């Protein structure tokens, strides 16, 4: 949940709505506790609160929040015994606290932008937008971390399959995409996501994926993704696989085209579905490939707009309470109506599907 004033008459007030003096008081109080005992039980949460409050004061144009005033002359001996406030952290020193945003929600636009900026330096950021002035009333943005293992959650696009060079290009697999999509609140539209061919030929697959995202302003967007793989004998994609397999590598060795083709045919539906889903999911910030080093060292920071119903407006409280009740009663299921059916087609003639089908190069699945 979002940070609030921890005590006093303003207890429970979000820091975005708190008065300057309350923020400054509690920053100093928490800094004193950290100075007295840097490893106390709530040290991490105290530092997170200080960072959030200082960011809010900076947004208001107030710098050096929580710093003790400078001594004037020799008339302030009592101030000499006060603990020195903790120094402001640099962006590099805040990397750990930035990742600790996970599990919390941010309801202020400026605080969100500051958090996204910090996360973009240490993570692979996935967000529909990185600039917004405000969020809908009663809503906040949750940030989740998704860790991707390049050995189990992806497939190698370049490099030697027997090595693990940091520069190897890795495509995200279907399971990884589903995890990132779930963290982003993506929903695959029923009836529009799935195979659109009749599945009669095991060496041909045509997959379509439609995903629905909710923007940070509360509106919905729908994005299509499509992939067509033709691994029938004589197709352009098969000829391209054979050409690349027979091309000598740096050591002069070639690969067996039959093995490459058999491997591609074995996973044709999974690869086709993954590519179609990747096209759709790429819109909010996903790339076609990542280096092995990127996936190993940087988790995916994924944003999602959530509705918590908290508001200071008495009139809206009743409205939000009804929305929450409707959600649990299933009324929200009728929002988009029933799922349409998708007609299926027979495989087209061999040779009519190009190497790059619907923007996806099938040859990328094999080392060059």
C-alpha positions as CSV (number, residue, x, y, z in Angstrom):
1,X,0.0,0.0,0.0
2,X,1.1,3.7,-0.3
3,X,3.1,5.4,2.4
4,X,1.1,7.2,5.1
5,X,1.9,9.4,8.1
6,X,2.7,6.9,10.9
7,X,1.3,8.8,13.9
8,X,-0.1,11.9,15.5
9,X,-3.3,13.7,14.5
10,X,-2.5,13.1,10.8
11,X,-2.0,9.4,11.2
12,X,-3.0,7.4,8.1
13,X,-2.9,10.4,5.8
14,X,-1.1,9.5,2.5
15,X,2.2,11.4,2.2
16,X,1.0,12.9,-1.1
17,X,-1.8,14.7,0.9
18,X,0.2,15.4,4.1
19,X,1.3,18.8,5.2
20,X,4.9,19.8,4.8
21,X,5.6,20.1,8.6
22,X,4.3,16.5,9.2
23,X,6.6,15.1,6.5
24,X,9.6,17.0,7.8
25,X,8.8,15.9,11.4
26,X,8.6,12.3,10.6
27,X,11.6,12.3,8.3
28,X,13.7,13.7,11.1
29,X,12.2,11.2,13.6
30,X,12.9,8.2,11.4
31,X,16.4,9.5,10.5
32,X,17.1,9.8,14.3
33,X,16.0,6.2,14.8
34,X,18.2,5.0,12.0
35,X,21.1,6.9,13.4
36,X,20.6,5.4,16.8
37,X,20.2,1.8,15.5
38,X,20.9,1.4,11.8
39,X,20.0,-2.3,11.9
40,X,16.8,-2.2,13.9
41,X,13.8,-4.3,12.9
42,X,12.1,-1.7,10.8
43,X,15.2,-0.1,9.3
44,X,14.4,-1.0,5.7
45,X,10.8,0.2,5.9
46,X,11.9,3.4,7.6
47,X,14.4,4.2,4.8
48,X,11.7,3.5,2.2
49,X,9.4,5.9,4.0
50,X,12.1,8.6,4.2
51,X,12.9,8.2,0.4
52,X,9.2,8.5,-0.5
53,X,8.6,11.5,1.8
54,X,11.8,13.3,0.5
55,X,10.7,12.7,-3.1
56,X,7.3,14.2,-2.3
57,X,8.9,17.3,-0.7
58,X,11.3,17.6,-3.7
59,X,8.2,17.6,-5.9
60,X,6.8,20.5,-3.9
61,X,10.1,22.4,-4.3
62,X,11.3,21.8,-0.7
63,X,14.9,20.5,-0.6
64,X,17.0,19.1,2.3
65,X,14.0,17.8,4.1
66,X,14.7,16.5,7.5
67,X,18.1,18.2,7.7
68,X,18.8,20.0,11.0
69,X,19.2,23.8,10.8
70,X,22.8,25.1,10.9
71,X,24.0,26.4,14.2
72,X,24.1,30.1,14.6
73,X,27.1,31.4,16.6
74,X,27.6,29.6,20.0
75,X,24.1,29.9,21.3
76,X,22.9,26.5,20.4
77,X,24.8,23.9,22.5
78,X,21.8,21.7,22.7
79,X,21.8,21.1,19.0
80,X,25.3,19.7,19.1
81,X,24.1,16.6,20.9
82,X,21.4,15.9,18.3
83,X,22.2,13.0,16.0
84,X,23.3,13.9,12.5
85,X,20.6,13.1,10.0
86,X,21.3,10.3,7.5
87,X,22.8,11.7,4.3
88,X,20.7,11.8,1.2
89,X,21.2,8.8,-1.1
90,X,22.4,8.9,-4.6
91,X,20.5,7.1,-7.4
92,X,23.1,4.4,-7.3
93,X,22.8,4.0,-3.5
94,X,19.0,3.7,-3.8
95,X,19.0,0.7,-6.1
96,X,18.1,-1.7,-3.2
97,X,15.3,0.6,-1.9
98,X,14.0,1.1,-5.5
99,X,13.5,-2.7,-5.8
100,X,11.7,-2.7,-2.5
101,X,8.9,-0.8,-4.1
102,X,7.6,-4.2,-5.0
103,X,4.5,-5.2,-3.1
104,X,3.5,-1.6,-2.5
105,X,1.3,0.7,-4.5
106,X,1.9,4.3,-5.6
107,X,-1.1,6.7,-5.9
108,X,0.7,9.9,-6.7
109,X,1.8,10.7,-10.3
110,X,5.0,12.4,-9.3
111,X,6.0,9.7,-6.9
112,X,5.3,7.1,-9.5
113,X,7.5,8.8,-12.1
114,X,10.4,9.0,-9.6
115,X,10.0,5.3,-8.8
116,X,9.9,4.4,-12.5
117,X,13.0,6.4,-13.2
118,X,14.9,4.6,-10.4
119,X,13.7,1.2,-11.6
120,X,14.6,1.9,-15.2
121,X,18.3,2.1,-14.1
122,X,18.3,-1.3,-12.4
123,X,15.6,-3.3,-14.1
124,X,13.9,-4.1,-17.5
125,X,11.0,-1.7,-17.1
126,X,7.6,-2.8,-18.6
127,X,5.0,0.0,-18.4
128,X,2.3,1.4,-20.8
129,X,3.7,4.9,-20.2
130,X,6.6,6.5,-18.2
131,X,5.0,9.9,-17.9
132,X,1.7,10.8,-16.2
133,X,0.5,13.8,-14.1
134,X,-2.1,12.0,-12.1
135,X,-3.9,8.7,-11.5
136,X,-7.6,8.0,-11.4
137,X,-9.3,8.6,-8.1
138,X,-9.3,5.5,-5.9
139,X,-6.5,3.9,-8.0
140,X,-2.8,3.2,-7.5
141,X,0.0,1.6,-9.5
142,X,1.5,-1.7,-8.2
143,X,5.0,-2.6,-9.2
144,X,6.0,-6.3,-9.4
145,X,9.2,-8.0,-10.1
146,X,9.4,-10.9,-12.5
147,X,12.7,-12.8,-12.6
148,X,13.5,-14.6,-15.9
149,X,16.0,-17.5,-16.2
150,X,17.5,-17.4,-19.6
151,X,18.2,-21.2,-19.4
152,X,14.6,-22.2,-18.7
153,X,12.4,-19.3,-19.6
154,X,13.7,-18.4,-23.0
155,X,15.2,-19.8,-26.2
156,X,18.5,-18.9,-27.8
157,X,18.4,-16.8,-31.0
158,X,22.2,-16.4,-31.6
159,X,25.3,-18.0,-30.4
160,X,26.4,-21.5,-29.7
161,X,23.8,-23.6,-27.9
162,X,26.5,-25.4,-26.0
163,X,27.9,-22.1,-24.6
164,X,26.5,-19.3,-22.4
165,X,28.1,-16.1,-23.5
166,X,26.7,-12.9,-21.9
167,X,26.1,-11.4,-25.4
168,X,23.9,-14.3,-26.5
169,X,20.5,-13.1,-27.7
170,X,17.6,-14.8,-25.8
171,X,13.9,-14.7,-26.9
172,X,11.3,-14.9,-24.1
173,X,9.4,-18.2,-24.0
174,X,5.7,-18.6,-23.6
175,X,5.8,-19.2,-19.9
176,X,7.9,-16.1,-19.3
177,X,5.6,-14.0,-21.4
178,X,2.5,-15.2,-19.5
179,X,4.2,-14.3,-16.2
180,X,5.1,-10.8,-17.3
181,X,1.6,-10.4,-18.8
182,X,-0.1,-11.5,-15.6
183,X,2.0,-9.0,-13.6
184,X,1.0,-6.3,-16.0
185,X,-2.7,-7.2,-15.7
186,X,-2.9,-8.3,-19.3
187,X,-5.8,-10.5,-20.3
188,X,-5.9,-12.6,-23.4
189,X,-9.3,-12.0,-25.1
190,X,-11.2,-15.3,-25.3
191,X,-12.2,-16.4,-28.7
192,X,-9.6,-14.2,-30.4
193,X,-6.5,-15.9,-29.0
194,X,-5.5,-19.3,-30.3
195,X,-4.8,-21.2,-33.5
196,X,-6.6,-19.9,-36.5
197,X,-5.7,-22.7,-38.9
198,X,-7.6,-26.1,-38.8
199,X,-4.5,-27.9,-37.3
200,X,-4.7,-30.6,-40.0
201,X,-1.1,-30.3,-41.0
202,X,1.4,-30.9,-38.2
203,X,4.1,-28.8,-40.0
204,X,2.0,-25.7,-40.4
205,X,0.7,-23.4,-37.7
206,X,-1.1,-20.0,-37.7
207,X,-1.6,-18.4,-34.3
208,X,-3.4,-15.2,-33.3
209,X,-3.3,-13.4,-29.9
210,X,-5.3,-10.4,-28.7
211,X,-4.3,-8.9,-25.4
212,X,-6.0,-6.3,-23.3
213,X,-4.1,-3.8,-21.2
214,X,-5.3,-1.1,-18.9
215,X,-3.5,2.2,-19.2
216,X,-2.5,4.3,-16.2
217,X,-5.5,6.6,-16.9
218,X,-7.9,3.7,-16.5
219,X,-8.7,3.3,-20.2
220,X,-8.3,0.0,-22.0
221,X,-6.3,-0.9,-25.1
222,X,-6.3,-4.0,-27.1
223,X,-3.3,-5.1,-29.2
224,X,-3.1,-8.0,-31.7
225,X,-0.3,-10.4,-32.3
226,X,0.0,-12.9,-35.1
227,X,2.5,-15.5,-36.3
228,X,2.5,-18.0,-39.1
229,X,5.0,-20.8,-39.3
230,X,5.2,-23.1,-42.4
231,X,7.7,-25.9,-42.0
232,X,6.3,-28.1,-44.8
233,X,8.9,-29.4,-47.3
234,X,9.9,-26.8,-49.9
235,X,8.5,-23.8,-48.0
236,X,10.7,-20.6,-47.8
237,X,11.1,-21.0,-44.1
238,X,12.4,-24.6,-44.4
239,X,14.8,-23.5,-47.2
240,X,16.1,-20.7,-44.9
241,X,16.7,-23.2,-42.0
242,X,18.6,-25.5,-44.4
243,X,20.7,-22.6,-45.8
244,X,21.7,-21.4,-42.3
245,X,22.4,-24.9,-41.0
246,X,24.8,-25.7,-43.9
247,X,26.6,-22.4,-43.6
248,X,30.0,-23.0,-41.8
249,X,30.6,-21.4,-38.5
250,X,33.8,-19.7,-37.4
251,X,35.5,-23.1,-36.9
252,X,34.4,-24.3,-40.3
253,X,31.8,-26.7,-39.0
254,X,28.2,-27.1,-40.3
255,X,25.1,-28.5,-38.7
256,X,22.7,-31.2,-39.8
257,X,19.7,-29.5,-41.5
258,X,17.5,-32.5,-40.7
259,X,18.2,-32.2,-37.0
260,X,17.4,-28.4,-37.1
261,X,14.2,-29.0,-39.0
262,X,13.1,-31.8,-36.8
263,X,13.6,-29.7,-33.7
264,X,11.7,-26.8,-35.2
265,X,8.8,-29.0,-36.2
266,X,8.7,-30.6,-32.8
267,X,7.9,-27.3,-31.1
268,X,6.1,-25.5,-33.9
269,X,2.9,-24.7,-32.0
270,X,4.7,-23.5,-28.9
271,X,7.0,-21.3,-31.0
272,X,4.1,-19.9,-33.0
273,X,2.1,-19.1,-29.9
274,X,5.1,-17.5,-28.2
275,X,5.9,-15.3,-31.2
276,X,2.3,-14.2,-31.6
277,X,2.0,-13.4,-27.9
278,X,5.3,-11.5,-27.9
279,X,4.1,-9.3,-30.7
280,X,1.1,-8.3,-28.6
281,X,2.9,-8.0,-25.3
282,X,5.8,-6.0,-26.8
283,X,3.6,-2.8,-27.0
284,X,4.1,-1.8,-23.3
285,X,7.9,-2.1,-23.4
286,X,9.0,-5.7,-24.2
287,X,11.6,-6.3,-26.8
288,X,12.0,-9.2,-29.2
289,X,15.2,-10.3,-27.5
290,X,17.4,-9.6,-24.6
291,X,21.0,-10.5,-24.0
292,X,21.8,-13.3,-21.6
293,X,23.5,-10.8,-19.3
294,X,20.4,-8.5,-19.2
295,X,18.2,-11.4,-18.2
296,X,20.7,-12.6,-15.6
297,X,21.3,-9.3,-13.9
298,X,18.1,-7.3,-14.4
299,X,14.6,-8.5,-13.3
300,X,11.5,-7.2,-15.1
301,X,9.8,-4.4,-13.2
302,X,6.1,-4.5,-14.3
303,X,3.5,-1.9,-13.6
304,X,-0.2,-2.5,-13.1
305,X,-3.0,-0.1,-12.4
306,X,-5.1,-1.3,-9.4
307,X,-8.3,-0.1,-7.9
308,X,-8.3,0.0,-4.1
309,X,-11.3,2.3,-3.6
310,X,-9.7,4.6,-1.0
311,X,-10.7,8.3,-1.3
312,X,-11.1,11.4,0.8
313,X,-14.3,12.3,-1.0
314,X,-17.3,11.2,1.0
315,X,-19.5,11.1,-2.1
316,X,-17.1,8.7,-3.9
317,X,-16.8,6.3,-1.0
318,X,-20.3,5.0,-1.6
319,X,-19.7,4.7,-5.3
320,X,-16.4,2.8,-4.8
321,X,-18.0,0.5,-2.3
322,X,-20.6,-0.5,-4.9
323,X,-17.9,-1.1,-7.5
324,X,-16.0,-3.4,-5.2
325,X,-19.2,-5.3,-4.4
326,X,-20.0,-5.6,-8.1
327,X,-16.5,-7.0,-8.7
328,X,-17.0,-9.7,-6.2
329,X,-20.5,-10.5,-7.4
330,X,-19.3,-11.1,-11.0
331,X,-20.9,-8.0,-12.6
332,X,-17.6,-7.0,-14.1
333,X,-17.6,-10.1,-16.2
334,X,-20.2,-8.5,-18.4
335,X,-18.1,-5.5,-19.2
336,X,-16.7,-6.8,-22.5
337,X,-19.6,-9.0,-23.5
338,X,-19.3,-12.6,-24.8
339,X,-16.3,-13.9,-26.6
340,X,-16.6,-14.0,-30.4
341,X,-15.7,-17.2,-32.2
342,X,-12.7,-17.2,-34.6
343,X,-13.1,-19.0,-37.9
344,X,-10.3,-21.4,-38.9
345,X,-8.7,-21.9,-42.3
346,X,-6.9,-24.7,-44.1
347,X,-3.1,-24.4,-44.6
348,X,-2.3,-22.3,-47.7
349,X,-0.3,-23.7,-50.6
350,X,3.4,-24.4,-49.9
351,X,5.6,-21.5,-50.8
352,X,3.0,-18.7,-50.1
353,X,4.2,-18.1,-46.5
354,X,7.3,-15.9,-46.5
355,X,10.3,-16.2,-44.2
356,X,9.2,-13.2,-42.3
357,X,5.5,-14.0,-41.5
358,X,3.6,-11.2,-39.8
359,X,6.8,-9.4,-38.9
360,X,8.4,-12.5,-37.2
361,X,11.5,-14.0,-38.8
362,X,11.3,-17.7,-38.2
363,X,15.1,-18.0,-38.8
364,X,15.7,-16.1,-35.6
365,X,15.1,-19.3,-33.7
366,X,18.3,-20.8,-34.9
367,X,21.9,-19.7,-34.4
368,X,23.6,-17.8,-37.2
